[in-house]
């Protein structure tokens, strides 16, 4: 069972509320996010495009623009080389549109996940050289490609790196590097995704060429915001502004590819949110790179004919549906393996699924981590032995711990919360044993701590409150949905819905006697129902929304297993836990 902690950070909430025209409750929610300075609060609530820093401030942008202008004038052939995920596809598209509008002779290439692996390699460079390419522009990759870019330079090619990943010790010998993480880069916001960096480069280029600023916003900003959500970047500062503006554009865009993707997924434009990018639209883009080639997703974005776009969008949706089915199968195999072996007692779960598609290992690891609240590695058979991905918990630094037995790997990397690894197949069991022998996690470490913003009875919910909460959107990583808690709740009615029986409709009554409808999404609906039958009163985490049906507006609580608060695994608990 999870441990629940209510966040209690002090401030003059009444004064903040009066100053910014919000309730003291909303002021408290903002304080809980450690936003304290007046300028920060103002930007958080009301920030817009005028709050974005000028692209020219970013190190490398001005010389990159100068090189591109020279190459365009000379008629040199330029090739954009992106990555196979949503950030890579969107940044490739932004640069393609941007350079084409500037009059460049430009094309694109994206590596194949299985054949090429991540980022730039010598085959991609040689392919570009043989095609007569003069200049390579990377996006969402390149900052670690020291050897590959040295090879390109040895062939006499010009190379511009645009990337957002952390720098390695050695910087590639490119002509220009555009990356806000460079030590001496004065750009104040460091957390842009690859598409955000690409958008900044295009904005500086178009400014020099006199392209109307409105085109930059109307034609390309959507894709920077789209990738920001899809690449799970922190929704803070400039990222949050980009996503807010992108969502406005998403409601009205006539872009054939994006419009088609919205249609085939049957999403209402009126209610479209960051959730739909992160969990519906974005995965369709990512599915092409996972199961086929990301070039298919790029072709969708490039398509100008809506009917053709519908066909391509339907193909991507079908790929994503296949990906979801394969993921569900992999999760079930992993659960069977855990429950039917001595692995269940392990503090670090190492699951070997030899026939699982390697691109799904990280997703499956994440799902298993949520179920058991343990660090999890999922390994699959690959062409060169075994590959895998890990997902961790707050109390376990995954990269640090796996570094203690690095002699078992052929390749590894990562950070505290996630990692990737390759090893010979015969080392799988050794890997599992060593990680658990070295593990120092205690029962306390393995107890999930869920932070509640405010313990609040249903009677506090009002239409004004729900409308105010919309000021805090978009929600996602770095700006999670507020978490409210109500104790002593009676479950009056339950109804299981959905094709997969994973939706639970509830009628609830709290200690104040206030009733509210609730909806709960989870693959553990049956387990939750059993808990409800065993306990007459429960504590619930919830988030209020307005349900509008046939002209009637009513409040209901939403507990969504897909949001970034991870409510679903700990949604219902005994009263004594709060």
N, C-alpha and C positions, 0 to 999 in steps of 0.2 A: 504494500500500500504506500502511496506517495505521502510525503510530508508537505503540509500546506503552510505557507508563511505569508502574512499580509504585509505588504510594503508600507512602511510608515516613515515618510520623509517630510520634514517640517518646512513650512513656508506660510506666508500670509496669503492664504488662498482667496480670502474675501477681497483683498486689495488687488491681487492679480486678476481676479474675475472682473472687477469693476473697470480696471484699466483696459482690458482687452475685449470687454463685452461678452464674457462667458460666465458660466456658473462656477462657483467655488469647487464643485465636484470635478468639472472638466479641468480646472486649474490644477487640482491635485493629480489628475491623471498625467498631465504634462510634466509636473514636477517629478513624478515617478519615473519618467524617462530621462531624468537628469538634465532637463532643459530649464535653465535658471535665469540666464541673462535676458534682459528685455528684448534686445535685438534678436536673440535666438528664438524667443517665444513668438515674436512678431513674424519672423520668417517661417517658423513652423506652421503657424496658423494661416498666414496670408501671403507667403512667399510666391513669387512668379518669375517669369523669364528675365525681368530686369535685375533679379538678384544673382544671376549667373555671372561668373567671372569671365572676363575677356579671354578668348582662346589664345591670343598672342602671348599671354603671360606664361603659358606652359613651355617648358624648355624643349627646344627642338622644333617647335611648330614653325617659326619664322624661316629658319634655313630649309625646312622640309618644303614649305610653300615656294621658296625661291627655286629649289631644285625642280619641283613639279612644273612650275611656270616655264622654266628653261626647256625641260623635256617636251612639254606640250608644244612650245614654239618650234622646236626642232623636228617634231613629228615622230619622236622616239616611241617605240613600243613599250608599254607599261603593263605589268602583270600584278594583280592583287592576289596574294596567297593568304587565305583565312584558315579557320579551324572548322571542325565538323559539328560543333554544337550551336545552340541558338545565338550565342554571342558572336561566334565566328561567322555564321551565316548573315546576321544582321549587319555586322561591321563590314563584311565584304560587300554587301548590297549598298550600304551608305557610301563607301569609297567608290564603287562602280558608278553609282548615280552622280556622285559629286565630281568625279574626274570626267565622266562623259559630258556633263553639263559645262565643264570647263574647256571642252574641245579636245580631250586627250584621246589617243589611240590606246585603248585599254581593254584587257580581258581578265579572266579570273581562273583560279585553280584552288581546289580544296582537297586536302589529303583524305585518303580512305582510312577509316579507323583501324581496320585489320592489317591492310597491306603497308600503310605508311606510318601508322601511329600518330601521336600528337605532334603538331607543329611542323616546322620546316625540316626537310631532309635533303640530302644531296641529289636524290632522284628527282625531286620537284625542281630543284635548281637546274639540273641538267636538262630537264624537260623544257623549262623556260628558255634556257640558252639555245637549245636546238631549234626552238620555234622563232628565234630571232628577237627575243625579248631583251631590251636594253636595261630596264629598271624594274626591280621587284619592290613592291610595297607590302609588308606583312601587316596583318591585323589580328588582334587577340592571340598573337604568338610572336616568337622571334627573339625575345629577350634572353632566352637560354640557348639559342642556336649559334654558339660561338664558331664551332667547326664548319657548320653549313654556310654561314655567311662569309667566313674566310674563303671558302671554296668559291662562292659567287664572286667575291672580289678578285680572286685569282683568274677568273674568266673575263675580267674587265667590266663586270656588271655594276650598276649603281643599286644600292640597297637602302631603303627607308624602313625602319622598324616603327610600327605603332602597336603598343601593347599596354597592358595594365597589370601584369603579374609582377610579383616582387623580383627585384634584381638579384642575380647571382654574383659571386665574387668577381667574375670576369665578364666584362661588357663586350658583346660582339662588335667586330670592326666594321659596323655599318657606316654609311655616309652620314646618316642622321638617326638618332633615337628619340622618339616621342613617347614618353612614359612618365606620368606624374610622380612615380616612385623614385626617380633619380634623386640622389642626395641633394644636389644643388638646384632642384627644380622649384621655382617660387610659387607654382600653382597651389593655392591654398587647400583645395579639396582633392584628396588622394584616392578616393574610393570609386572612381568612375570604372565602368566595365570597358571592354575593348571597343564596343560600339560607341560608348560615350567619348572615348579618345578619338575614334575615327570621325565622329560628328564634329568635334572641336577642330580637327584638321581641315575638314571640308568648309566649316564656317569661316576659318581664316583665309582659305584659298578663295572662296566665293567673295569675301569682303574685298580682297585685292582686285578681283575681276569685275567688281561692281554688280554682282548678282543681287537682286533685291532680297533683303533679310527675310521677308515673308516667305519666300520659297524654301529657305532653310528650315523654317518652322513647319510649314505645311507639307513639304515633301519628305523630310528626313528625320525630324525630331521623333516621330512616332516610333521609328525603329530603334533609336537610342533608348527610349523608355521601355519598349517591348523587351529588348535584350537585358536591360537592367533588372527587371523582374525575373526573366527566364534564367539568368545567370546567378540568381539568388544573391544579389549585392545588397548591402545595407541600404535601407530606404531612409537615409539621412541627408541633410544638406542638399547639394545639387542633385543627387540621385532622386530624392523625393520630389523636387521640382520637376525634373524631367519626366518622372512617372505620372505626376498629377497632370501635366500638360499632355502627355501621350494618351492618357485615358480620355481626356476631352476630345482629342482627335479621333480616337478609336470609335467613339459614339457616332461620328459623322463621316468618317473617311470613305472615299470612293475608290481607294486603292484596290484594284481587282483581286490581287492575291490575298490580302488580309480580309477583304469583304467576303470572299469565297470561303475562307477558313472559318469565319464567324457563322456563315450560313450553314455549312455542312455540319457544324457542331451545334446548330440550333440554339444559339445564344442570343438573348434579347439585348439589343444595343443600349436600351434605356438603363439596364441594370448591370452592364458590363463593368468589371472591376479588375484589380490586380490579381485577385484569385483566379479569374478566367484565363489570364495570361499565364500564370504560374502553373495551373493544373489542368488546363484544357487546350488552349491554343499553343502555348509554348511547347508542351510535350509532342504535339504533332510535328513541329519543326525539328525537335530533337530526335524523334523516332527515325527520321530518314538517315541521320548520321549514325544512329545506333544499329539499325537493322539492314540498311542499304547504303546509300551514299547521300551526303548532305547536299550534293549538287541538285538533287531533286527539290529540296526546300528552297534553294536559291532560285531555281527555275520558276517556282511558284511566285516568288517576289518579283521576278523580272517580267512575268507574263502581263501583257497589256489588254488581252482579250478576256472578258469576264467569263464567257462560257468555257473557254479553255482552262481558265483559272479554277473553275468549279470542279473540273475533271481532276486536275492536279491536287486540289485541296482534298477531294474525296479519297484519293490514293494515299495521301499523307495521314488522313484520319484512319484509314484501314490499317496502315502500318502501325499507328499508335494503338489501335484496338488490339492488334496482334501483340504488340509490346506489352500491353496491360495483361493480356491473357498469359503470356509467357512469364511475366513477373509474378502473377498470382500462383502459377504452377510452381515457380521457383520458391516462393515463400512457403507454400504448403510442403514441398519437399524438405525445406530447411526445418520447419516445425516438426515434421515426422522424425527427422534425424535427431533433433534435440530431445524430443519426448520419449524416444525409444532407444536411448543410449545413456551412458554415464555422463554424457556431455552436459546434461541439465544442471549438474552441480558446479560446472566451470564458471569462474568469474569472468573469463574472457572467452567468448564463443568463437570457435574457428570451424566453419562449415564448408565442406568440400562438395560442390555440385559439379561434377566433371562435364555434364552435358548442357549446363546452363550457358546462355550467350554471355560472353565476357562483358558486354556493355551494360548488362543488367545487374551485375554483382553489387555495385554500390547502392542501387535502389533497394535490392533485397536486404542488404545489410542494414540499411536504414529502417526498414519495416520490422526486422527482427529486433533491432535495438529498442524500438518503441515498445514492442511486446514485452521484452524481458528486462529492460533497462540495464543492459550489459554492453561493454564494448564488443563489437562484432566484426569478424572478417568473413567474407564470402569468397571462396576460391573456385576457379573454374579451369578446365583444361584448355590450353592454348596450343598454338603451333610450336612454341618454344618451351614447353613445360607447363607450368601452372601460373595463372595470373589471378589477382584478386584485389578487392577494395575493402577498406575498413571504415566503420563509422563508430564514433566514440561517445562517451558521456562526459559531463563537465569535470568529474573528479579523476579522469584518466587521460594523460597526455599520450595519445596514441603513437605519434612519431617518436617521442622520447623513449617510450617503453619498447617499441619494436626495434629501435636502434641497438638495444642490449643483446640482440641475437642476429645481428646483420650478416654474420658468416653463413647463415642459411639461405640468403637471397642472392639472386643474380642482379636484381635491381629493386630499389624501393625509394619512396619519397612521401612527403605529406606534411601535415601540421597536427596540432593537438587533437582536433576533432575528426579528421579524416586522413586516410592514407591509401597508397597503392603499393602493390608488391608483386614481384615475380620470383619464382623459385623452381627447382627441380621437383617433380612429383613425389619423389621419395622423401622429401623434407616436410611434407604437409603435417604428418603426425608429430614430428619433432618440433615443428613450429607451434602447434597447439600446446604441447606439453611444456615447452620452454616459457611461453608467454604466461601460462598459469603458474608455473613454479616461481617465476620472477614477480608475479602480481602481488601487490600489497594492499589491494582494495579491501576495505572493511564493510561490514553490513551497513554501517552509516553511509559510507561512500556509495553503496549500491541502492540507497533509498532516494528516489527522485524527489527533488525539492521543486514545488510548483509555487510560484509567487503570485499572490492575489493582489490586484490593485485595490479593491474596496469590497468589504463584506457589506452587501446591500440588499435589503428585502425587495421583493417585487413591487411593493407599493411606491418605491422611489422612482420607478420607471415612468417617464412621461414622453409625450411627443417631442417636446422641446429638448429633452435630454438626448433622445435618439438623433434628432437633427444636429445637435451640437457635436455628438460623437463623430459625425461625418466630417467635421473639420480636422479630425485626427488622421483621416485616411490620406493616402493609400497605406494599407497595412501589409506587412511582410517582414522579412528579416531586418532587424534593427529598429523596427517600428511595429511591434506586435500589437494585435488587437487587445484592448483592455480586458482583463479577466475579473468578472464580478462573482461573488459567492453568496448563496442564500442557504441558511441552515434550517433544519427542522421541516423540510419539504415533504409533503405527502404526494404520492403519485396516484392520481384519481383515475386516469385512463391510460392505456398503452395500445399502440397499434403499429405493427410492423409493415413497412412499405418498401417499394423498390423491387426492380427486377432481380437483384441479388440479395434481397431481404436484408439490406444493410442500412435501412433508414427506420428510425423509431420515432413515431409521433406520440407526444405525451400531453396530458393535461395535468398541471401541477398546482398545488396550493401551499404557500409558505406559512410561517408562524403568524404573520399579520392577518391571515385569512384571505390574502390576495391570490386570485387564480391567474394562471398564464399558460398559454399553449407553448410547448417546446418541441424542437426537432433536433434529433441527435443522429450523427452519421458515424458508423463504425462497422468494421468486420467482426466485432465482438458483441453484437446486439444480444445474442442469446445469453451470454455471460452476465451482461448488464441486467437483463430481465430477471435472472435468477436472484441477483443481489436485491432488486426491487421487491421481489416476493418475500425475501427473508427479513427485510427491515422495514418497519412501518414508517419511519421518518429518515430522510437522507439529507446530505449536504450536496448541493449542486454548484458547479461552475457554469456561468452563462454569459451570454452577450445578447442584449435586447435589439430587436429590429422590428420594423413595422411590416406587417403582412397585409397587403391590399388585395382583396378578392371581391369582385362584383360590386365595387364601389364602397365596400366596408373596410375600414382601417382598424386593425387590431394589433396588439403587441404580442410578440412571441419571443421566446428565448432560442438562441441558436448556439449549439455546441457542435462545431464542425471539425471532424477529424482531419480535414485537409488544411486547416489554418495553422499558422506558425506558432501558436501557443501549445500545440500538441495536447489539446484538452482531452481528446477521445480516450486516451489510455488511463486517465485518472478522473474521469468525469464524475463518477458517483462514488461516494465514500460514506462511512458511518459518521454520525453526528459528532462523535467524540474527536474526530480528526481535525476539526476546525477550531 
